[in-house]
Amino acid sequence: MKKKRGIFAGRQQTPPVIPPTQISDAKLLADLDVEIAAAERAANPPEGSTAVINALSPGLAAMMPTATKQARKKLLTLQQVRKRLAELIEKEYQHE
């Protein structure tokens, strides 16, 4: 059996405790908007990208329709989450 070396040799390793943080609603919505923008780019690749990928690797080009379909599904989910989160935030602020 191999001996452990280093500063943690013989000790139980526990992950560091991450203090809970409160992220503001505006920050959550902004982060979600960034994710939505990235998903939109993945779901709607530029016209020439398929030709370039096909020239570089025909195998990758064959996977493009599947990847695009998955990206569109993710985009739809993120858009629905954004809409629902905005509704919940609005409700919360109306009750305060």
N, C-alpha and C positions, 0 to 999 in steps of 0.2 A: 504494500500500500504506500502510496506517495504521500510525503509529509507536506502540509501546507506551509507556505512561506509568506513572508510579508507582515505587515502590521496587524492583520486580522487573523494570523495563525492561531488556532486553538480557541478562538472566540466565536460566539454566536453572532452572525451578521444580521443586523436588523436594518431595514430601510430607514432613511432619515425621516423624521416626522415633518410633514409639510403643514405649516399653520393654515387654517382655513382663511380664505380671503373672500371678501364680498366684492363682487364685480358689479359695477353699476349697470342699470338697464340699458343706458345709451351705449356703453362699451359692448355689452352682449349683442345688441342689434348691429353695431358697427362691425364686430367680428363676424357675425353671421352674414352681413353684406359682402365681406371679403370672400367668405367661403362660397357664396352664391355666384360671385363674379368669376371665381376660379372654375366652378362647375359649369357655368355658361360657356367659358372658353373650351372646356373639355367636351361639352355636348355639341358644340358647333365649331368643329375644326375648320381652318381656312381651306378653301377649295384646292389649292396647290399642295397641301400637306399630304394628301393621299398619294399623289403621283410621286412625291419625293420619297415617302416611306416605301412605296412599291419598288422604286428603283434601288433603294438601299437594301430592303429585305422583303421579298414577297410574302414570307410567313407572317411578318408583322402587319402587312397590308391586309391580309386575310382576317386578322383579328380586329381591325378597325371598326367594322359595323357593330360587333359585340361590345367593344369598349365605348363606342358612342351611345349605344342603347343604355348601357349601365350608367353612363354619365348623365343622360337625360332623366333617368329614373331618380338619380341622386339629386339632380337639379330640382325636379318637381317636389321631392320630399323637403329639401331645404326651403323652397319657396313657401310651402305649406306651413312649415315650422315657423318661418319668419312672420307670416300673416297671423298665426295663432298667438305667438309670443307678443306681437304688437297689440293684439286684442286684449290679452291678459294684463299687460302693462297698463293699457288705457283704463281698463276696469279698476285696477288697483289704485290708480291715481284719482279716479272719480270718487272712490269710497273714502279717501283720506280727507 
